[in-house]
Structure formats: C-alpha cells, structure tokens
Amino acid sequence: MTERIVRVFNACFSGPDSLNTRLQGGAAEPYYRPAERQQPFHLVEFTLDYAASALHEAAHWCVAGSARRLLPDYGYWYAPDGRSTEQQAEFERVEIKPQALEWIFAQACGRSFRVSADNLDAGLGPSAQFKRNIWQQAQAYCRDGVNERARRFALALSAAFATPHPLNETLYRLEALG
C-alpha cells in the first residue's frame, strides 16, 4: 500500500513541469527538504514504510504555502514527545488542517484514520476538542474545497485505490474518531 501511495504522489508532483517534489519513505523521522544543488528536487520524507506517515507528511506538504515549501521542514517548530499542556495545545492548533487532509487521503486509500496527539510520553491523547476540530475541518474541506495540490492527490489516490470520491462530507463522522 505504501509503495502505491508513493507512486501516486510522485506521479502527481515529481515532474519538473509540475512541482518537482517527491515523496520517499525510509526516514527515521519525517522531514521536508527543499531542492538545492545536491538535490535538484523537493523531498518529503516519511517514517520507515508507514502508510499513515506518508499520508500525514503529504498532508503537511499540501498545507504548506509556496514560501514555506522553500524552507527546511517548512520552517515549522516541533517540540518532541513529552510536551507540556501548553505545547500540546499549540500542537493541536497547528495540526487541525494537516490531520483533516490526512483523513481525506486515508479515505481515498480505503484506510482508517487515527487522530495523532503525538505525545505518548506525557500521557496526553488527542483532546475531544481536537477531534471535533479535525472533523469540522474535514467537513469544511469537502463543502468548500481544498487547494489544487490536495485535490489532485486525493482524487489520484481515490482512482488508484478504487474508492468513492473522497471529498464527500458523508464519509466523515465525528464518531469515527473515537
């Protein structure tokens, strides 16, 4: 499955006439590397061969604007596992849009989606409000549309995995987030 996700992403975005961006697994940690002399293409790296990591990192790439896509790791901050309550609240605030897109991409692949609080050491799972915000954002994306990169990837995944159109509000229920 993960290899197919990579193939779909790369078919959509790797060409020099498109966005010159590739998705690649095998990394110990996810990371985004903008193109440079030694690497003439942008590279979205995801953890090992995990499909959920591939979809999550593709979602971050889809959310990032053109200026952020010129910065290593999009210029985002990242506090490691063991975040304080305040840091966790900030994490949840910035993760709403990428996790809503990840849910759409997972649906397009016929995969289940699990909200990630990414803070196991602190014992903080995803808050009920975080889940509600992700659900509301997924609903808004279906109703109001997503950017062209996200739309292109979601529809290409849906075609590759023979799933229903992934931008349908009825596919996303708050109860499914646990």
C-alpha positions as CSV (number, residue, x, y, z in Angstrom):
1,M,0.0,0.0,0.0
2,T,2.7,2.5,1.0
3,E,4.5,2.0,-2.3
4,R,1.4,2.7,-4.2
5,I,0.9,5.9,-2.2
6,V,4.4,7.0,-3.1
7,R,3.9,6.2,-6.8
8,V,0.7,8.2,-6.8
9,F,2.2,11.2,-5.1
10,N,5.3,11.1,-7.4
11,A,3.2,10.8,-10.5
12,C,1.2,13.9,-9.4
13,F,4.1,16.1,-8.3
14,S,7.6,14.9,-9.2
15,G,7.9,16.2,-12.7
16,P,9.9,19.4,-13.4
17,D,6.8,20.7,-15.2
18,S,4.7,20.3,-12.0
19,L,6.1,21.0,-8.5
20,N,9.3,18.9,-8.7
21,T,8.5,17.2,-5.4
22,R,9.0,13.6,-4.4
23,L,7.7,11.5,-1.5
24,Q,10.1,9.0,0.0
25,G,10.0,6.5,2.9
26,G,12.7,5.0,5.0
27,A,13.5,8.0,7.2
28,A,14.0,7.6,10.9
29,E,12.0,10.9,11.4
30,P,9.7,12.7,8.9
31,Y,11.4,15.8,7.3
32,Y,10.9,18.1,4.3
33,R,14.0,19.1,2.3
34,P,13.6,21.8,-0.3
35,A,15.6,21.5,-3.5
36,E,19.2,22.5,-3.5
37,R,22.3,22.0,-5.7
38,Q,23.0,18.5,-4.4
39,Q,19.3,17.5,-4.6
40,P,17.5,19.1,-7.5
41,F,14.0,18.3,-6.3
42,H,12.0,18.9,-3.1
43,L,11.8,15.8,-0.9
44,V,9.0,14.9,1.5
45,E,10.5,12.2,3.8
46,F,8.2,9.9,5.9
47,T,8.9,7.4,8.7
48,L,10.1,4.0,7.6
49,D,7.4,2.5,5.3
50,Y,4.4,3.6,7.3
51,A,1.4,4.5,5.1
52,A,0.0,6.8,7.8
53,S,3.3,8.7,8.0
54,A,3.3,9.0,4.2
55,L,-0.2,10.4,4.1
56,H,0.5,12.7,7.1
57,E,3.6,14.2,5.5
58,A,1.9,14.6,2.2
59,A,-0.8,16.5,4.0
60,H,1.7,18.8,5.6
61,W,3.2,19.5,2.1
62,C,-0.3,20.2,0.8
63,V,-1.0,22.7,3.6
64,A,2.4,24.5,3.3
65,G,2.3,27.6,1.1
66,S,4.9,28.3,-1.6
67,A,7.1,30.3,0.8
68,R,7.1,27.6,3.4
69,R,8.0,25.0,0.8
70,L,11.3,26.8,0.3
71,L,12.3,26.2,4.0
72,P,13.7,23.0,5.6
73,D,10.8,21.3,7.4
74,Y,8.6,24.2,6.2
75,G,10.1,26.4,8.9
76,Y,7.8,24.8,11.5
77,W,8.7,24.3,15.1
78,Y,8.5,20.9,16.6
79,A,8.6,20.0,20.3
80,P,9.3,16.3,20.8
81,D,7.2,13.8,22.7
82,G,6.7,14.9,26.3
83,R,5.3,18.3,25.5
84,S,3.7,20.4,28.2
85,T,-0.1,21.0,28.2
86,E,0.5,24.4,26.6
87,Q,2.8,23.0,24.0
88,Q,0.3,20.3,23.3
89,A,-2.5,22.9,22.8
90,E,-0.3,24.7,20.3
91,F,0.5,21.3,18.6
92,E,-3.3,20.6,18.3
93,R,-4.0,24.1,16.9
94,V,-1.5,23.7,14.0
95,E,-2.3,20.1,13.3
96,I,-6.0,20.5,12.6
97,K,-5.6,21.2,8.8
98,P,-3.0,18.6,8.1
99,Q,-4.8,15.9,10.1
100,A,-8.1,16.7,8.3
101,L,-6.3,16.3,5.0
102,E,-4.7,13.1,6.2
103,W,-8.1,11.8,7.0
104,I,-9.3,12.6,3.4
105,F,-6.2,11.0,1.9
106,A,-6.7,7.9,4.1
107,Q,-10.3,7.7,3.0
108,A,-9.1,7.9,-0.6
109,C,-6.9,4.9,0.0
110,G,-9.6,2.9,1.8
111,R,-7.6,3.1,5.1
112,S,-8.9,4.0,8.5
113,F,-7.6,7.2,10.1
114,R,-6.5,7.7,13.6
115,V,-6.0,11.2,15.2
116,S,-2.5,11.6,16.4
117,A,-1.7,13.6,19.5
118,D,2.0,12.6,19.1
119,N,2.7,13.0,22.8
120,L,2.8,9.5,24.3
121,D,5.4,10.3,27.0
122,A,3.2,13.0,28.5
123,G,0.2,10.6,28.5
124,L,-1.8,13.2,26.6
125,G,-4.0,11.7,23.9
126,P,-6.0,13.8,21.5
127,S,-8.5,16.0,23.2
128,A,-12.2,15.8,22.4
129,Q,-12.0,19.3,21.0
130,F,-9.1,18.4,18.8
131,K,-11.1,15.6,17.3
132,R,-14.1,17.8,16.8
133,N,-11.9,20.5,15.1
134,I,-10.4,17.9,12.7
135,W,-13.9,16.6,11.9
136,Q,-15.2,20.2,11.3
137,Q,-12.2,20.9,9.1
138,A,-12.7,17.8,7.0
139,Q,-16.3,18.8,6.6
140,A,-15.3,22.3,5.5
141,Y,-12.7,20.9,3.0
142,C,-15.5,18.7,1.5
143,R,-18.0,21.5,1.4
144,D,-15.7,24.5,0.4
145,G,-12.9,22.7,-1.4
146,V,-9.2,22.1,-0.8
147,N,-6.3,23.6,-2.6
148,E,-5.3,22.2,-6.0
149,R,-2.4,20.0,-4.7
150,A,-4.7,18.4,-2.1
151,R,-7.5,17.9,-4.6
152,R,-5.2,16.4,-7.2
153,F,-3.6,14.0,-4.7
154,A,-6.9,12.9,-3.1
155,L,-8.5,12.2,-6.4
156,A,-5.5,10.4,-7.8
157,L,-5.4,8.2,-4.6
158,S,-9.1,7.5,-5.0
159,A,-8.6,6.4,-8.6
160,A,-5.5,4.3,-7.7
161,F,-7.3,2.5,-4.8
162,A,-10.8,2.4,-6.5
163,T,-12.6,4.1,-3.6
164,P,-15.5,6.6,-3.6
165,H,-14.9,10.3,-4.3
166,P,-13.1,11.3,-1.1
167,L,-14.4,14.9,-0.9
168,N,-17.9,13.8,0.2
169,E,-19.0,15.1,3.6
170,T,-21.0,12.0,4.4
171,L,-17.8,9.9,4.6
172,Y,-16.5,11.8,7.7
173,R,-18.2,11.3,11.0
174,L,-17.1,12.6,14.3
175,E,-17.9,9.2,16.0
176,A,-15.3,7.6,13.7
177,L,-12.5,9.5,15.5
178,G,-13.2,7.6,18.8
